[in-house]
Amino acid sequence: MSPGTLLEVEDLHVSFATSRGSVQAVQGVSLSLDQGKTLGIVGESGSGKTVLSRAIMGLLPRSSTTQTGSVRYNGTEILNAPNDDLRKLWSTHIAMVFQDPMTSLNPVLRIGNQITEPLKIHLKLSKGEAKETALSLLMQVGIPSPVERYQAYPAQLSGGMRQRVMIAIALACAPRLLMADEPTTGLDVTVQAQILDLLGQLQHDRDMAMILVTHDLGVVATRTDEIIVMYSGNVVERAPTNVLFKSMAMPYTEALLKSTPRLANPSHTRLTAIEGRPPDLLHPPAGCPFSPRCPYAQEKCHREKPPLVEAAPGHSYACWFPLTAARPQEVTA
Amino acid sequence: MSSVITDDIAEIKQEIDAEEAADPTKKKLGVLFWICVGWIVLVAVTATIANLLPLPNPDLGNYNSVQNGGPGWGHLLGTDDLYRDIFSRLIYGARVSLVVGFGGALIGLVVGGIPAMISAYRRGRIDTALNTGSYVVLAFPAIVAVIAIVSFWGKSLFKITLVIGLFAAPLIFRVVRASTLSYATRDFVLAAKALGASDTRILTREILPNIMPTIVSFGLIAVATIIVLEGSLAFLGLSVSPPTPSWGNMLNEGSSLLTGAKGQTNPWLVIFPAGAMFLLLISLNVVADKLRAYFDVSEIKL
């Protein structure tokens, strides 16, 4: 572990016990994150990115999940740690911004109460101090007339405002690591950019590490230092952001990028959808999990699961026939 | 020029008025609500301070007055078979209904509601066990069970309240459990957990305010139902012993005087306690319904 490493995840497996069998939602994910850096986790719905981020935080229900591997925060093992220990970490060290700002705020409590609560519990601030801090936080996240909003109920705020409030709550106790689980999915595009810029700026100001979970490669392109691409619970490609966009190796990464609308394209250009569906995690395919949908899939892909190998320094991928390599004759033809 | 300014001012005023009209903190409860609250408070206050009011003894007749007399100046609501003042008995009788009703509901809320919240939040085996247990108790007709227990354990006010309260508990358990369940898996509960809130804090600060409207309105309806149950018990002679008045045993005594020879009937003896009970029950139901709507901040319009 290098000295600046804040979070280190090693071979993390998460499985859910269901009535139809066990679902392998995360299958051996390893990652590390340095202080002040940003990691993007990208993948489509059901790829296990939300489960991964919740497992890292320790938020998954213990009774119905099995979690093995290792999650070290600042050198301390926190996977399967008792709730009482995690509670000391949550909010003051690791905080999370949730996906849907419409449901992540308690509808019957005033905004002010919801922001001051963690300040009072963790930082032991008095009522007055907590209110002062809360108002300054609301100001920092760009909420106009914070004094009035402090008294408002969530239903009286727009989606973008609510997400700003969620960010203010998450940042209240100055965490070292912010987990943002699709923080902009529930918002419209103009607001998305504002929220992401806000997150980036706050992260910079506070020298805070961030894990940005999203399905949108466009979101992570300019805002992350490193990207992990997940597919069906596996890391299929991992690279520094600039390397990934320059020389992506995994066909799935390429497919994800192609399915993102681009302004440079002429209007009415059809988006390239990824054919088929994500695999059933109860019965994962024998070979590469992406093989049933992969346009370049070969015999070998259906049979054997490719390991995640580090091909260039910092750049690893799990693919038998990466895009960067010379393509076999029958495919390019 | 000046007309433009006055127009502007008028426009701004209209906007302010519109804003005030839309102000969610100014939700109205309505006149009916306050009339109903008024009736409940009136019954409760007079029953509580009955001793201080200039009322004739409810248990002893005044043999100088008329037997089974109708409403009049001497006896506001008339007298019964034993020359007792019906008005006085009605007010003292309210004590039994109120104590059993509110006391029973309170016991039910404590015994049924608190375990329900914890059980629904924690889930697991204890939840399954408690849930099944509540079904078993509910499958047994409460009135039969209460009659059986009261008839051999005794029929003091305390025992009746306790027994009815315990039998109300599983029903309250089910209602509170169901509404806790619907909030326990919400994102904001997970968000609170991720902020390091303890389970106790999540239950009391995050979930309780959300299920409070349900608890208050269902609690008041439970009060109303329990008052009817006590009335039925009293009508069967299984509630507090005479001569202590209760609305139920007044109905019981009055029912024999509904028909009979001329001069032997006294319908007032039934009309007044039945009317008082009817008004109390309808008030409880109206208040419960209006409060539920009032507390529901999620219904706030923008």
Interface residues (C-beta under 8 A of the other chain):
Chain A: M57 L59 S63 R87 K88 L89 W90 S91 T92 A95 M96 F98 Q99 D100 T103 S104 L105 N106 P107 V108 L109 E117 P118 I121 H122 Y153 A155 Q156 M166 I169 A170
Chain B: P24 R123 G124 R186 D187 F188 L190 A191 A192 K193 A194 L195 G196 A197 S198 R201 R205 E206 P209 N210 M212 V297 S298 I300 L302
